[in-house]
Amino acid sequence: MMRLTLADCFDPAGERFGLPTYPWKLTPEGLATRRQLRARDLRPGGQDIAAQLLRPRRRREPLTAYLYRVELAKPVRPMTLAKRAALAEANRARRTCPECRRDAGYVIPTSLGMCVPCA
């Protein structure tokens, strides 16, 4: 297990990890994670990982987040009718109890495997 300090996570040249590496919450302008891109209605669009963030943790591997260039990101593809129908069907399947075959009105908990009244 690799033991990192906050100072070890700052490697903008990418000599230690092979990618430019920054500590958590010290991201340079113009780079964003997938979630940050999605919040701006963007996606990586096939570009390579530009850098990474590392967050050291005690007794565990560091958390890693990959960064992408915002200027190379592409807009999110619009939802089509077929995608919308497939998503609705998948959500309906998650709400249907396998025991009584009724729509429970909520996602069936995986811990129970069935709706609450059947459990």
Disulfide bonds with the S-S distance in Angstrom:
none
